[in-house]
Amino acid sequence: MRRLLLCLIALCLGTSLNAESLAERQAAFIKAGRAVVDLVNAKTIDHAKISALVLTMEQQAVPLAHAYAKKFPAGKGLIDTVIAQVATVDAAGTFTGFGPMKDMPFEVIEKQWHDLGHFKTNKPSIDLTDEDHEHFSDPLHTMIHPMMVLRAALDYQTSKSDADLKSMKEEMEEGLEQVEKTVAVLSK
């Protein structure tokens, strides 16, 4: 009986720490995302600052995506494909830097990754148009939206266009929604 009680206590503590870790990742992502929105609202776009904030968000989003793939293994291939575009990761799956998406034009990120065009020509193992699989867009977009913000910030450096500011704000706000949805599912 004592052994069973100790196992239950350990399980509860492990779950609590996991939930705490999820909440910490979400809080760090949201804090960085709100800082981006504040910079956009103030029209003080410094690409280096935005890059550092996006780096912080991706350092939170990639492990959340890994956790999502673990919880829903049918989508692992899909999630891994997006991670490979967004980030470089070490053998342990730890975020080490930006992936090839950082060098893609905004429109390419939008069409191929945000709108999932890549998966229309490169069929994933699951059907993304199936209602049962729609939830996979949450962890994907938690990673993709910050990259769109990063690209729009880079574009703004040369354009000084209000359209780029608008894109940054809209994409960031969507990313903030997506991280909340992702963590909510992982917390269940």
C-alpha positions in Angstrom: 0.0 0.0 0.0 2.8 2.4 0.9 4.5 1.7 -2.4 1.2 2.4 -4.3 0.9 5.7 -2.4 4.4 6.7 -3.2 3.8 5.9 -6.9 0.7 8.0 -6.9 2.5 11.0 -5.2 5.3 10.7 -7.7 2.8 10.6 -10.6 1.0 13.7 -9.3 4.2 15.6 -8.8 5.4 14.7 -12.2 2.2 15.8 -13.8 2.3 19.1 -11.8 5.8 19.8 -12.9 4.8 19.1 -16.5 1.8 21.4 -16.3 4.1 24.0 -14.6 6.6 23.7 -17.5 3.8 24.1 -20.0 2.6 27.2 -18.2 6.2 28.6 -18.0 6.7 28.0 -21.8 3.4 29.7 -22.6 4.1 32.6 -20.3 7.6 33.2 -21.9 6.1 32.9 -25.4 3.3 35.4 -24.5 5.7 37.8 -22.9 7.9 37.9 -25.9 4.9 38.1 -28.3 3.4 41.1 -26.4 6.8 42.8 -26.5 6.7 42.5 -30.3 3.2 44.0 -30.4 4.4 46.8 -28.2 7.3 47.5 -30.5 4.9 47.5 -33.5 2.4 49.8 -31.8 5.3 52.2 -31.0 6.6 51.9 -34.6 10.1 51.2 -33.1 11.0 48.2 -35.2 14.5 47.0 -34.5 15.2 43.8 -36.4 17.7 42.7 -33.8 15.2 43.1 -31.0 12.5 41.4 -33.0 14.9 38.5 -33.8 15.7 38.0 -30.2 12.0 38.0 -29.2 11.2 35.5 -32.0 14.1 33.4 -30.9 12.6 33.3 -27.4 9.2 32.3 -28.8 10.7 29.5 -30.9 12.7 28.2 -27.9 9.2 27.7 -26.3 7.2 26.7 -29.4 9.5 23.9 -30.6 9.5 21.9 -27.3 5.7 22.4 -27.2 5.5 21.0 -30.7 7.6 18.0 -29.7 5.3 17.4 -26.7 2.3 17.7 -29.1 3.8 15.1 -31.4 4.4 12.8 -28.4 0.7 13.2 -27.3 -0.6 12.8 -30.9 2.0 10.6 -32.7 -0.1 10.4 -35.9 1.0 14.0 -36.5 4.7 13.6 -35.7 5.9 13.6 -39.3 3.9 16.8 -40.0 5.2 18.5 -36.9 8.8 17.4 -37.6 8.6 18.7 -41.1 7.6 22.2 -39.8 10.2 22.1 -37.0 12.9 21.3 -39.6 11.9 24.5 -41.5 11.6 26.7 -38.4 14.5 25.6 -36.3 17.7 23.7 -36.1 17.7 21.3 -33.2 20.3 19.1 -31.6 20.1 15.3 -31.1 18.1 15.9 -27.9 15.6 18.0 -29.8 16.7 21.2 -28.2 16.3 24.4 -30.2 19.7 25.6 -31.3 18.8 28.3 -33.9 16.6 29.3 -36.8 16.0 27.0 -39.7 15.6 27.8 -43.4 12.3 29.5 -43.0 14.1 32.6 -41.6 15.4 33.3 -45.2 12.1 32.7 -47.0 10.0 35.7 -48.3 6.9 36.5 -46.3 4.6 35.4 -49.1 6.4 32.0 -49.3 6.0 31.4 -45.6 2.4 32.4 -45.8 1.5 30.2 -48.8 3.7 27.2 -48.1 3.6 27.0 -44.4 0.9 29.1 -42.8 -1.7 28.1 -45.5 -0.1 24.6 -45.5 0.5 24.7 -49.3 3.6 22.6 -48.8 1.4 19.7 -47.6 -0.8 19.8 -50.7 2.1 18.7 -52.8 4.1 16.8 -50.1 1.3 14.7 -48.6 1.8 14.2 -44.9 0.9 10.9 -43.1 -2.4 12.5 -42.0 -5.1 14.3 -43.9 -5.1 17.9 -42.7 -8.5 18.6 -44.2 -10.0 15.9 -41.9 -11.8 17.6 -39.0 -10.2 15.2 -36.6 -6.7 16.5 -37.6 -7.5 20.3 -37.6 -6.0 20.6 -34.1 -2.5 20.0 -35.6 -2.6 23.5 -37.0 -2.3 24.9 -33.5 1.3 23.7 -32.7 2.3 24.3 -36.3 1.1 27.9 -36.3 2.6 28.5 -32.8 6.0 28.0 -34.6 5.1 29.6 -38.0 3.6 32.9 -36.9 6.7 34.1 -35.1 8.7 33.4 -38.3 6.2 35.5 -40.3 6.8 38.3 -37.8 10.5 38.0 -38.2 10.3 38.2 -41.9 7.9 41.1 -41.8 10.3 42.9 -39.5 13.1 42.4 -41.9 10.9 43.7 -44.8 10.0 46.7 -42.7 13.6 47.7 -42.4 13.7 48.6 -46.1 10.1 49.3 -46.8 9.0 51.3 -43.8 5.5 50.2 -44.9 2.5 50.3 -42.6 1.5 47.0 -44.4 4.5 45.3 -42.9 3.7 46.7 -39.4 0.1 45.5 -39.8 1.4 42.0 -40.8 3.7 41.9 -37.8 0.9 42.7 -35.4 -1.7 40.4 -37.0 0.7 37.5 -37.2 1.8 37.9 -33.7 -1.7 38.2 -32.3 -2.6 34.9 -34.2 0.6 33.3 -32.8 -0.5 34.3 -29.2 -3.8 32.6 -29.8 -2.2 29.5 -31.2 0.1 29.0 -28.2 -2.8 29.2 -25.8 -4.7 26.5 -27.8 -1.6 24.3 -28.0 -1.0 24.5 -24.3 -4.7 23.9 -23.5 -4.6 20.7 -25.4 -1.3 19.6 -23.9 -2.6 20.3 -20.4 -5.6 18.0 -20.7 
